[in-house]
Amino acid sequence: MITIDPKEIKTGQFHAHMLSAVAPRPIAFASTIDNQGNPNLSPYSFFNAFGSKPPTLIFSPARRVRDNTIKHTLENVYENMEVVINVVSYSMVQQASLSSCEYPKGVSEFVKAGFTPIPSQLVKPFRVKESPVQFECKVKQVIETGTEGGAGNLIICEILLMHINEDVMDSEGRIDPHKIDLVGRCGQDYYCRASGDALFEVTKPNLKMGIGIDQIPVQIRNSDVLSGNDLGQLGNVEALPNQQAISEFGNMEEIKNLSAVFDANPESKNKALHLAAKALIQAGKIDDAWKLLLHFS
């Protein structure tokens, strides 16, 4: 284990380690405008949602590490206290990256990166037509976390309007993660795509009271086969199957056949049992995995 004191290495080095470890990060594609009406557009991965009443987004244009200067986005926010935060989908990520070039003040990244500016309804900055979701925001506060290169400037925004492209909605009126196809920022030059095989579901334990890993029998909890993720899913059930359910499961023909296999190879029974349970867990059949484990315990 490497231990790093941020005060004892260069800021740029620690910055790189931190961004590689805290990842993937959502991207705020921030549109601002100065007092002369010059638009600015730039992506920021120090970004997230922090409340829904009032609806609150926070992003941070950090001071540049190399020369301790601030970015045009922050300058514009101080002038107008308004911003449009656009999300970044896979189809526009290369253009969004291009917009991060440090063009001189007054040069429009909409033009340089080939995006289409469309008028907002309640704020002055433009929205990005190509973005599937756009948030019109008023800036409530800017918190400067420091004055040295690398220091953050937390721009706390209240959402006034949210615009959603109908093409990314499912049949029930929800945003479909596969259709919106968002990207996240990782360390170095890496991004990740939040769709396709990269997506998986984890049942929220706060919707019910899971029994907890501590209630899993020791011989199962100390398995050499079942991972922490496997045990987490076993521990997320509200109650164990009752004896009748376990007995009915054990009377199934395929379970009887499995019992014969275990009896023929008693030295490898435990490993084979846990491998079979792991396959059921990975298939989302948690109740069956429990019945299998308890039947042969």
C-alpha positions in Angstrom: 0.0 0.0 0.0 1.4 3.3 -1.1 0.6 6.2 1.2 0.8 9.8 -0.2 0.8 13.0 1.7 -0.6 15.6 -0.8 1.7 18.3 0.9 4.8 16.2 0.0 4.4 15.8 -3.7 3.8 18.1 -6.6 0.2 19.3 -7.0 0.1 17.9 -10.6 1.2 14.5 -9.4 -1.4 14.3 -6.7 -4.0 15.7 -9.1 -3.3 12.9 -11.5 -3.6 10.2 -8.8 -6.8 11.7 -7.4 -8.6 11.9 -10.7 -7.6 8.3 -11.6 -9.0 7.1 -8.3 -12.2 9.2 -8.1 -13.7 8.0 -11.4 -15.7 7.8 -13.5 -16.9 11.3 -13.0 -20.0 12.9 -14.7 -19.2 15.8 -17.0 -20.8 19.3 -16.7 -20.6 20.9 -20.2 -21.0 24.4 -18.9 -22.2 27.2 -21.2 -21.7 30.8 -19.9 -21.7 34.3 -21.4 -19.8 37.5 -20.6 -21.1 41.0 -20.3 -20.3 41.7 -23.9 -22.4 38.7 -25.0 -19.5 36.4 -25.9 -20.5 32.8 -25.3 -18.1 30.2 -23.7 -18.4 26.5 -23.5 -16.2 24.1 -21.5 -16.4 20.6 -19.9 -15.8 20.0 -16.2 -15.6 16.7 -14.5 -15.6 18.1 -10.9 -19.4 17.8 -11.0 -22.4 16.2 -9.5 -26.0 16.6 -8.2 -26.4 17.5 -4.6 -30.1 17.9 -3.9 -33.6 17.9 -5.5 -35.5 20.5 -3.5 -34.2 23.0 -4.4 -32.7 21.1 -7.3 -28.9 21.7 -6.9 -25.9 21.0 -9.2 -22.3 21.9 -8.3 -19.3 22.0 -10.6 -15.9 23.3 -10.1 -13.6 25.1 -12.6 -10.3 24.6 -10.7 -7.5 27.1 -10.8 -4.9 26.0 -13.4 -2.1 24.1 -11.7 0.6 25.3 -14.0 0.1 29.1 -13.6 -2.7 29.6 -11.0 -5.0 31.4 -13.5 -8.8 31.1 -13.5 -10.9 30.0 -16.4 -13.3 32.0 -18.6 -16.2 30.0 -17.2 -15.5 31.3 -13.7 -15.0 34.8 -15.0 -18.3 34.7 -16.8 -20.1 33.3 -13.8 -18.9 36.1 -11.6 -20.2 38.6 -14.2 -23.6 37.0 -14.8 -24.3 34.3 -12.1 -26.0 32.2 -14.7 -25.0 29.0 -16.5 -26.4 26.2 -18.6 -25.1 22.7 -17.7 -25.4 20.3 -20.6 -24.7 16.6 -20.3 -22.2 14.8 -22.6 -23.3 11.7 -24.5 -21.0 9.4 -26.4 -21.9 10.9 -29.8 -20.5 14.3 -28.8 -17.6 13.4 -26.5 -14.9 14.2 -29.1 -16.3 17.6 -29.8 -16.7 18.3 -26.1 -13.1 17.4 -25.6 -12.1 19.8 -28.4 -14.0 22.6 -26.6 -11.6 22.3 -23.7 -8.8 23.9 -25.7 -7.8 27.2 -24.2 -9.0 29.5 -26.9 -8.5 33.2 -26.3 -11.3 35.0 -24.5 -14.1 36.0 -26.9 -13.6 33.0 -29.2 -16.7 30.8 -29.2 -16.2 27.2 -28.5 -19.6 26.6 -30.0 -18.0 27.5 -33.3 -14.6 25.9 -32.7 -16.2 22.5 -31.6 -19.1 22.6 -34.0 -22.0 22.8 -31.6 -25.3 24.5 -32.2 -26.2 27.2 -29.7 -30.0 27.5 -29.0 -31.6 30.2 -26.8 -32.4 29.4 -23.2 -35.8 30.4 -21.8 -34.9 31.9 -18.4 -31.1 32.6 -18.5 -28.7 34.3 -21.0 -26.2 31.5 -21.7 -27.1 29.3 -24.7 -28.0 25.6 -24.5 -26.2 23.0 -26.6 -28.6 21.5 -29.1 -26.6 18.3 -29.4 -26.8 17.6 -25.7 -29.7 15.2 -24.7 -30.3 17.0 -21.4 -29.8 20.7 -20.6 -30.2 22.5 -17.3 -30.8 26.2 -17.1 -29.4 27.4 -13.8 -29.0 30.4 -11.7 -25.8 30.5 -9.6 -26.6 30.9 -6.0 -23.0 30.9 -4.6 -19.4 30.4 -5.5 -17.1 28.9 -2.9 -13.4 29.4 -3.4 -11.6 26.5 -1.7 -8.2 28.1 -2.0 -6.0 30.6 -3.9 -3.2 28.3 -5.2 -3.0 26.4 -8.4 -5.3 23.4 -8.3 -7.8 25.0 -5.9 -11.5 24.5 -6.7 -14.2 27.0 -7.1 -17.5 25.4 -6.2 -20.2 26.9 -8.4 -23.5 26.1 -6.6 -26.4 26.1 -9.1 -30.1 25.9 -8.7 -31.9 24.3 -11.7 -34.6 26.6 -13.1 -35.5 24.5 -16.1 -34.5 21.0 -17.3 -34.8 20.2 -21.0 -34.9 16.5 -22.1 -34.7 15.2 -25.6 -37.7 12.8 -26.1 -35.4 10.4 -28.0 -33.7 9.3 -24.7 -36.9 8.5 -22.9 -38.3 5.0 -22.4 -42.0 4.0 -22.8 -42.7 4.9 -19.2 -41.4 8.4 -19.5 -38.1 7.8 -17.8 -34.6 8.5 -19.1 -33.2 5.3 -20.6 -29.5 5.0 -19.7 -28.9 3.0 -22.9 -30.4 5.7 -25.0 -28.9 8.7 -23.3 -25.5 7.0 -23.6 -23.6 9.2 -21.2 -19.8 9.3 -20.8 -17.8 9.7 -17.6 -14.3 11.1 -17.1 -11.5 8.9 -15.7 -7.8 9.6 -15.1 -5.3 10.5 -17.8 -6.9 10.5 -21.3 -9.5 7.9 -20.4 -13.3 8.1 -20.5 -15.9 5.4 -19.9 -19.2 4.9 -21.7 -22.3 4.4 -19.4 -24.3 2.1 -21.6 -24.3 -1.4 -23.1 -22.6 -4.1 -21.2 -21.1 -1.6 -18.8 -24.5 -1.1 -17.2 -25.7 -3.4 -14.4 -28.3 -3.1 -11.7 -27.8 -3.3 -7.9 -30.9 -3.5 -5.8 -31.1 -0.6 -3.4 -31.0 -2.1 0.2 -32.9 0.9 1.5 -36.0 -0.4 -0.2 -36.1 -3.3 2.3 -34.1 -4.5 5.3 -31.5 -7.0 4.2 -30.5 -9.6 6.7 -26.8 -8.6 6.4 -23.6 -10.5 5.7 -23.2 -11.1 9.4 -26.3 -13.4 9.3 -24.9 -15.6 6.6 -23.7 -19.0 8.0 -20.0 -19.0 8.6 -19.2 -21.8 6.2 -20.8 -19.8 3.4 -19.4 -16.4 4.6 -15.9 -17.8 4.6 -16.2 -19.3 1.1 -13.2 -19.3 -1.2 -15.5 -19.1 -4.2 -18.1 -16.6 -3.3 -16.9 -13.0 -3.6 -17.8 -9.9 -1.6 -20.3 -9.0 -4.3 -21.9 -12.4 -4.1 -22.2 -12.3 -0.3 -23.6 -8.7 -0.5 -26.4 -10.1 -2.7 -27.1 -13.0 -0.4 -27.2 -10.5 2.6 -29.6 -8.3 0.8 -32.6 -10.6 1.2 -35.2 -9.7 3.7 -35.5 -13.3 5.1 -34.1 -16.8 4.3 -36.3 -19.3 2.5 -38.4 -21.4 4.9 -37.9 -25.1 5.3 -40.8 -26.1 3.1 -39.4 -24.0 0.2 -36.0 -25.6 0.7 -37.5 -29.1 0.8 -39.5 -28.5 -2.4 -36.4 -27.1 -4.1 -34.4 -30.2 -3.0 -37.0 -32.6 -4.5 -36.5 -31.1 -8.0 -34.9 -33.6 -10.4 -32.0 -31.5 -11.2 -31.2 -30.9 -7.6 -31.4 -34.7 -6.9 -28.9 -35.2 -9.8 -26.6 -32.6 -8.3 -26.8 -34.4 -5.0 -25.6 -37.5 -6.6 -22.6 -35.7 -8.1 -21.7 -34.2 -4.7 -22.0 -37.7 -3.1 -19.6 -39.1 -5.7 -17.0 -36.4 -5.0 -17.3 -35.5 -1.3 -13.8 -33.9 -1.2 -14.8 -31.3 -3.7 -18.5 -30.9 -2.6 -18.1 -27.6 -0.9 -16.3 -25.9 -3.8 -18.8 -27.4 -6.4 -21.7 -26.3 -4.2 -20.5 -22.7 -4.0 -19.7 -22.6 -7.7 -23.3 -23.7 -8.5 -24.6 -21.0 -6.1 -22.4 -18.4 -7.6 -23.8 -19.2 -11.1 -27.4 -18.7 -9.7 -26.4 -15.4 -8.0 -24.9 -14.1 -11.3 -28.1 -15.1 -13.1 -30.1 -13.0 -10.5 -31.6 -16.1 -8.9 -30.8 -15.1 -5.3 -33.6 -17.1 -3.7 -32.6 -20.3 -5.6 -29.0 -19.7 -4.5 -30.1 -19.6 -0.9 -32.2 -22.7 -1.3 -29.3 -24.6 -2.8 -26.8 -23.5 -0.1 -29.2 -24.3 2.7 -30.4 -27.6 1.3 -26.8 -29.0 1.2 -25.7 -27.4 4.5 
